């Protein structure tokens, strides 16, 4: 027998606060990264000219993942606003509160993931 996994309004408020906090942290991190990138822009031509190895590929990959997570969390907030949050997009059952604590952007229950 499947549990509906319905979350209470208090749990929903807690999850929303956690999502907003994580979004703010990500936005601060992205802003810091953009500032550092601007500061290093001039010195990057010197590194390339001197043949110094760069971690540019890793940075691009990590930055892409951070942007993707930001988009996923932003979409989770939209689902909260329109009442779809915590409902599996596949089977329509509730997503367990414990799953949402770990993966607040989850769109599917454990059985359907």
C-alpha positions as CSV (number, residue, x, y, z in Angstrom):
1,X,0.0,0.0,0.0
2,X,1.4,3.4,-1.0
3,X,1.5,6.3,1.3
4,X,0.1,9.6,0.0
5,X,3.2,11.3,1.5
6,X,1.1,14.5,1.9
7,X,2.9,17.2,3.7
8,X,1.4,19.5,6.2
9,X,1.2,23.3,5.8
10,X,3.8,23.7,8.5
11,X,6.1,21.3,6.6
12,X,5.4,23.2,3.4
13,X,6.4,26.5,5.0
14,X,9.6,24.9,6.3
15,X,10.5,23.5,2.9
16,X,9.7,26.9,1.2
17,X,12.0,28.7,3.7
18,X,14.7,26.1,3.0
19,X,14.4,26.6,-0.7
20,X,14.5,30.3,-0.5
21,X,17.6,30.1,1.8
22,X,19.3,27.8,-0.7
23,X,18.4,30.1,-3.6
24,X,19.9,33.1,-1.7
25,X,23.1,31.1,-1.0
26,X,23.4,30.1,-4.7
27,X,22.8,33.7,-5.8
28,X,25.5,35.0,-3.5
29,X,27.9,32.3,-4.8
30,X,27.2,33.2,-8.4
31,X,27.7,36.9,-7.7
32,X,31.0,36.2,-6.0
33,X,32.1,34.0,-8.9
34,X,31.1,36.7,-11.4
35,X,33.2,39.2,-9.5
36,X,36.2,36.9,-9.3
37,X,35.8,36.1,-13.0
38,X,35.9,39.8,-13.8
39,X,39.0,40.4,-11.7
40,X,40.8,37.5,-13.3
41,X,39.8,38.3,-16.9
42,X,42.8,40.5,-17.5
43,X,45.2,37.9,-16.0
44,X,43.7,35.0,-18.0
45,X,45.4,36.2,-21.2
46,X,48.7,36.2,-19.3
47,X,48.1,32.6,-18.1
48,X,47.2,31.4,-21.6
49,X,50.3,33.2,-23.1
50,X,52.6,31.6,-20.6
51,X,51.1,28.2,-21.1
52,X,49.8,27.8,-17.6
53,X,47.2,25.0,-17.1
54,X,43.7,26.2,-16.3
55,X,40.7,24.6,-14.6
56,X,38.4,26.4,-16.9
57,X,36.5,23.2,-18.0
58,X,35.8,22.2,-14.4
59,X,34.7,25.7,-13.6
60,X,32.3,25.8,-16.5
61,X,30.9,22.4,-15.5
62,X,30.4,23.4,-11.9
63,X,28.9,26.7,-12.8
64,X,26.5,25.0,-15.2
65,X,25.4,22.7,-12.4
66,X,24.9,25.6,-10.0
67,X,22.7,27.4,-12.6
68,X,20.7,24.2,-13.2
69,X,20.1,23.8,-9.4
70,X,19.0,27.4,-9.2
71,X,16.5,26.8,-12.0
72,X,15.2,23.6,-10.4
73,X,14.7,25.4,-7.0
74,X,13.0,28.3,-8.7
75,X,10.6,25.9,-10.4
76,X,10.0,24.3,-7.0
77,X,8.9,27.7,-5.7
78,X,6.5,28.0,-8.6
79,X,5.0,24.7,-7.8
80,X,4.5,25.8,-4.2
81,X,2.8,29.0,-5.4
82,X,0.4,27.1,-7.7
83,X,-0.3,24.1,-5.4
84,X,1.6,21.5,-7.3
85,X,4.5,21.1,-4.9
86,X,4.9,17.8,-3.2
87,X,2.8,15.9,-5.8
88,X,4.5,13.4,-8.1
89,X,4.4,14.5,-11.7
90,X,4.1,10.9,-12.9
91,X,1.6,9.1,-10.6
92,X,0.0,12.1,-8.9
93,X,0.6,10.7,-5.4
94,X,2.2,12.9,-2.7
95,X,6.0,13.0,-2.4
96,X,7.2,12.0,1.1
97,X,8.3,14.9,3.3
98,X,11.6,13.1,4.0
99,X,12.4,13.0,0.3
100,X,11.5,16.7,-0.1
101,X,13.8,17.6,2.8
102,X,16.7,15.9,1.0
103,X,15.7,16.8,-2.6
104,X,13.4,19.9,-2.3
105,X,13.3,20.2,-6.1
106,X,12.0,16.6,-6.5
107,X,9.2,16.3,-9.0
108,X,8.6,12.5,-8.6
109,X,8.0,10.2,-5.6
110,X,10.6,7.5,-4.9
111,X,8.7,4.8,-6.7
112,X,8.5,6.9,-9.9
113,X,11.9,8.5,-9.9
